[in-house]
Amino acid sequence: MQVIRAVVRRWRTEARDQGMSTAEYAVGTIAAAAFAGLLFKIVTSSEVKTLLLGIIRRALQLAG
């Protein structure tokens, strides 16, 4: 019986330590959304658009 109790106690302790809690999910979600917003702002900036269009034009000129 003591062996079973020890196994259950160990399983409960390990189960508590696995995965993220709700608060950690919330912080991770907010951080991911902020990072996505920052990337969107950078990618849609005029400098990046100009750079990407230049790369595409050069690639098309080399191809054709």
DSSP file (Angstrom, degrees, kcal/mol; ACC not computed):
  #  RESIDUE AA STRUCTURE BP1 BP2  ACC     N-H-->O    O-->H-N    N-H-->O    O-->H-N    TCO  KAPPA ALPHA  PHI   PSI    X-CA   Y-CA   Z-CA
    1    1 A M     >        0   0    0      0, 0.0     4,-2.2     0, 0.0     5,-0.2   0.000 360.0 360.0 360.0 -36.9    0.0    0.0    0.0
    2    2 A Q  H  >  +     0   0    0      1,-0.2     4,-2.3     2,-0.2     5,-0.2   0.859 360.0  55.0 -65.6 -33.8    2.9    2.4    0.8
    3    3 A V  H  > S+     0   0    0      2,-0.2     4,-2.4     1,-0.2    -1,-0.2   0.920 107.9  48.6 -64.8 -43.3    4.3    1.8   -2.7
    4    4 A I  H  > S+     0   0    0      1,-0.2     4,-2.7     2,-0.2     5,-0.2   0.919 111.4  49.8 -63.3 -43.6    1.0    2.8   -4.3
    5    5 A R  H  X S+     0   0    0     -4,-2.2     4,-2.7     1,-0.2    -1,-0.2   0.902 110.8  49.8 -61.8 -40.9    0.8    5.9   -2.1
    6    6 A A  H  X S+     0   0    0     -4,-2.3     4,-2.3     2,-0.2    -1,-0.2   0.902 111.8  48.0 -65.3 -40.8    4.4    6.9   -3.1
    7    7 A V  H  X S+     0   0    0     -4,-2.4     4,-2.7     2,-0.2    -2,-0.2   0.931 113.6  46.8 -65.5 -45.2    3.7    6.4   -6.8
    8    8 A V  H  X S+     0   0    0     -4,-2.7     4,-2.5     2,-0.2    -2,-0.2   0.916 112.6  50.1 -63.6 -43.0    0.5    8.5   -6.6
    9    9 A R  H  X S+     0   0    0     -4,-2.7     4,-2.0    -5,-0.2    -1,-0.2   0.917 112.9  46.4 -61.6 -43.2    2.2   11.2   -4.6
   10   10 A R  H  X S+     0   0    0     -4,-2.3     4,-2.5     2,-0.2    -2,-0.2   0.904 111.7  51.6 -66.2 -41.4    5.1   11.3   -7.2
   11   11 A W  H  X S+     0   0    0     -4,-2.7     4,-2.5     1,-0.2    -2,-0.2   0.903 109.7  49.5 -62.5 -41.8    2.6   11.3  -10.1
   12   12 A R  H  X S+     0   0    0     -4,-2.5     4,-1.7     2,-0.2    -1,-0.2   0.906 111.5  49.0 -64.5 -41.6    0.7   14.2   -8.6
   13   13 A T  H  X S+     0   0    0     -4,-2.0     4,-1.1     1,-0.2    -2,-0.2   0.928 114.2  44.8 -64.3 -45.3    3.9   16.2   -8.0
   14   14 A E  H  X S+     0   0    0     -4,-2.5     4,-0.6     1,-0.2     3,-0.3   0.873 109.7  56.0 -66.8 -37.0    5.1   15.6  -11.6
   15   15 A A  H >< S+     0   0    0     -4,-2.5     3,-0.6     1,-0.2    -1,-0.2   0.856 105.1  52.7 -65.3 -34.4    1.6   16.4  -13.0
   16   16 A R  H 3< S+     0   0    0     -4,-1.7    -1,-0.2     1,-0.2    -2,-0.2   0.817 108.7  50.6 -69.1 -29.6    1.7   19.8  -11.3
   17   17 A D  H 3< S+     0   0    0     -4,-1.1     2,-0.3    -3,-0.3    -1,-0.2   0.540  92.8  92.1 -87.7  -6.7    5.0   20.7  -12.8
   18   18 A Q  S << S-     0   0    0     -4,-0.6    -4,-0.0    -3,-0.6    -3,-0.0  -0.680  82.0  -2.6 -93.4 142.1    4.1   19.8  -16.4
   19   19 A G  S    S-     0   0    0     -2,-0.3     2,-0.3     2,-0.0     0, 0.0  -0.007  89.5 -61.1  78.7 177.5    2.8   22.3  -18.9
   20   20 A M        -     0   0    0      1,-0.1     2,-0.1     2,-0.0    -2,-0.1  -0.721  44.1-126.8-101.6 151.8    1.9   25.9  -18.6
   21   21 A S     >  -     0   0    0     -2,-0.3     4,-2.2     1,-0.1     5,-0.2  -0.357  35.3 -97.4 -85.4 174.3   -0.7   27.4  -16.3
   22   22 A T  H  > S+     0   0    0      1,-0.2     4,-2.3     2,-0.2     5,-0.1   0.890 124.9  52.8 -61.0 -40.7   -3.4   29.7  -17.5
   23   23 A A  H  > S+     0   0    0      1,-0.2     4,-2.4     2,-0.2    -1,-0.2   0.893 108.6  49.9 -63.7 -39.3   -1.5   32.8  -16.5
   24   24 A E  H  > S+     0   0    0      2,-0.2     4,-2.5     1,-0.2    -1,-0.2   0.885 109.6  51.4 -67.2 -37.5    1.5   31.6  -18.5
   25   25 A Y  H  X S+     0   0    0     -4,-2.2     4,-2.7     2,-0.2    -2,-0.2   0.913 110.0  50.4 -62.1 -42.4   -0.7   31.0  -21.5
   26   26 A A  H  X S+     0   0    0     -4,-2.3     4,-2.4     2,-0.2    -2,-0.2   0.929 112.5  45.3 -63.0 -46.2   -2.1   34.5  -21.2
   27   27 A V  H  X S+     0   0    0     -4,-2.4     4,-2.4     1,-0.2    -1,-0.2   0.911 114.2  49.3 -64.6 -42.1    1.4   36.1  -21.0
   28   28 A G  H  X S+     0   0    0     -4,-2.5     4,-2.4     2,-0.2    -2,-0.2   0.892 111.2  49.6 -64.0 -39.6    2.6   34.0  -23.9
   29   29 A T  H  X S+     0   0    0     -4,-2.7     4,-2.4     2,-0.2    -2,-0.2   0.910 111.7  47.9 -65.9 -42.7   -0.4   34.9  -26.0
   30   30 A I  H  X S+     0   0    0     -4,-2.4     4,-2.4     2,-0.2    -2,-0.2   0.913 112.6  49.1 -64.2 -42.7    0.1   38.6  -25.3
   31   31 A A  H  X S+     0   0    0     -4,-2.4     4,-2.4     2,-0.2    -2,-0.2   0.909 111.8  48.9 -63.8 -41.8    3.8   38.4  -26.1
   32   32 A A  H  X S+     0   0    0     -4,-2.4     4,-2.4     2,-0.2    -2,-0.2   0.902 111.8  48.9 -64.8 -41.2    3.0   36.6  -29.4
   33   33 A A  H  X S+     0   0    0     -4,-2.4     4,-2.3     2,-0.2    -2,-0.2   0.897 111.7  49.2 -66.0 -40.1    0.4   39.1  -30.4
   34   34 A A  H  X S+     0   0    0     -4,-2.4     4,-2.2     2,-0.2    -2,-0.2   0.910 112.1  48.4 -64.9 -41.6    2.8   42.0  -29.6
   35   35 A F  H  X S+     0   0    0     -4,-2.4     4,-2.6     2,-0.2    -2,-0.2   0.901 111.0  50.6 -65.2 -40.9    5.5   40.4  -31.7
   36   36 A A  H  X S+     0   0    0     -4,-2.4     4,-2.5     2,-0.2    -2,-0.2   0.901 110.1  50.4 -63.7 -40.8    3.1   39.8  -34.6
   37   37 A G  H  X S+     0   0    0     -4,-2.3     4,-2.2     2,-0.2    -2,-0.2   0.903 110.9  48.9 -62.9 -41.7    2.0   43.4  -34.4
   38   38 A L  H  X S+     0   0    0     -4,-2.2     4,-2.2     2,-0.2    -2,-0.2   0.924 111.9  48.2 -64.5 -44.8    5.6   44.5  -34.5
   39   39 A L  H  X S+     0   0    0     -4,-2.6     4,-2.9     1,-0.2     5,-0.2   0.904 110.9  51.6 -61.8 -41.3    6.5   42.3  -37.4
   40   40 A F  H  X S+     0   0    0     -4,-2.5     4,-2.1     1,-0.2    -1,-0.2   0.914 109.9  49.3 -61.6 -43.0    3.4   43.5  -39.3
   41   41 A K  H  < S+     0   0    0     -4,-2.2     4,-0.3     2,-0.2    -1,-0.2   0.900 114.3  45.5 -63.4 -41.4    4.4   47.1  -38.8
   42   42 A I  H >< S+     0   0    0     -4,-2.2     3,-1.2     1,-0.2     6,-0.4   0.935 113.8  47.4 -68.3 -46.5    8.0   46.4  -40.0
   43   43 A V  H 3< S+     0   0    0     -4,-2.9    -2,-0.2     1,-0.3    -1,-0.2   0.838 113.2  48.4 -67.5 -33.1    6.9   44.4  -43.1
   44   44 A T  T 3< S+     0   0    0     -4,-2.1    -1,-0.3    -5,-0.2    -2,-0.2   0.407  86.4 114.7 -89.2   4.1    4.3   47.0  -44.2
   45   45 A S  S <> S-     0   0    0     -3,-1.2     4,-2.2    -4,-0.3     5,-0.2  -0.379  77.5-118.4 -71.6 155.4    6.7   49.9  -43.8
   46   46 A S  H  > S+     0   0    0      1,-0.2     4,-2.5     2,-0.2     5,-0.2   0.839 111.5  56.9 -64.7 -33.8    7.6   51.8  -47.0
   47   47 A E  H  > S+     0   0    0      2,-0.2     4,-2.2     1,-0.2    -1,-0.2   0.922 109.7  43.8 -64.3 -43.9   11.3   50.9  -46.6
   48   48 A V  H  > S+     0   0    0     -6,-0.4     4,-2.9     2,-0.2     5,-0.2   0.897 112.6  52.6 -69.6 -40.0   10.7   47.2  -46.5
   49   49 A K  H  X S+     0   0    0     -4,-2.2     4,-2.6     2,-0.2     5,-0.2   0.930 110.9  47.9 -59.6 -44.9    8.2   47.4  -49.4
   50   50 A T  H  X S+     0   0    0     -4,-2.5     4,-2.2     2,-0.2    -2,-0.2   0.917 112.5  48.8 -61.8 -44.0   10.8   49.3  -51.5
   51   51 A L  H  X S+     0   0    0     -4,-2.2     4,-2.1     2,-0.2    -2,-0.2   0.928 113.1  46.5 -62.4 -46.4   13.5   46.7  -50.6
   52   52 A L  H  X S+     0   0    0     -4,-2.9     4,-2.4     1,-0.2    -2,-0.2   0.902 111.6  50.9 -65.2 -41.0   11.3   43.8  -51.5
   53   53 A L  H  X S+     0   0    0     -4,-2.6     4,-2.6    -5,-0.2    -1,-0.2   0.886 109.3  52.3 -63.1 -37.9   10.1   45.3  -54.8
   54   54 A G  H  X S+     0   0    0     -4,-2.2     4,-2.4    -5,-0.2    -2,-0.2   0.905 109.7  48.4 -62.6 -42.1   13.8   45.9  -55.7
   55   55 A I  H  X S+     0   0    0     -4,-2.1     4,-2.3     2,-0.2    -2,-0.2   0.917 112.8  48.0 -64.6 -43.1   14.6   42.3  -55.0
   56   56 A I  H  X S+     0   0    0     -4,-2.4     4,-2.4     2,-0.2    -2,-0.2   0.914 111.2  50.4 -65.4 -42.4   11.7   41.1  -57.1
   57   57 A R  H  X S+     0   0    0     -4,-2.6     4,-2.4     1,-0.2    -2,-0.2   0.928 111.2  48.5 -61.1 -44.8   12.5   43.5  -60.0
   58   58 A R  H  X S+     0   0    0     -4,-2.4     4,-2.2     1,-0.2    -1,-0.2   0.908 111.5  49.9 -62.5 -41.0   16.2   42.3  -60.0
   59   59 A A  H  X S+     0   0    0     -4,-2.3     4,-1.8     1,-0.2    -1,-0.2   0.897 111.8  48.0 -65.2 -39.3   15.1   38.6  -60.0
   60   60 A L  H  X S+     0   0    0     -4,-2.4     4,-1.9     2,-0.2    -1,-0.2   0.869 110.3  51.8 -69.5 -35.3   12.7   39.2  -62.8
   61   61 A Q  H  < S+     0   0    0     -4,-2.4    -2,-0.2    -5,-0.2    -1,-0.2   0.895 111.2  47.5 -67.2 -38.3   15.3   41.0  -64.9
   62   62 A L  H  < S+     0   0    0     -4,-2.2    -2,-0.2     1,-0.2    -1,-0.2   0.853 114.6  47.3 -69.2 -33.4   17.8   38.2  -64.4
   63   63 A A  H  <        0   0    0     -4,-1.8    -2,-0.2    -5,-0.2    -1,-0.2   0.804 360.0 360.0 -78.4 -29.4   15.1   35.6  -65.3
   64   64 A G     <        0   0    0     -4,-1.9    -2,-0.2    -5,-0.1    -3,-0.2   0.436 360.0 360.0-132.1 360.0   13.8   37.3  -68.4
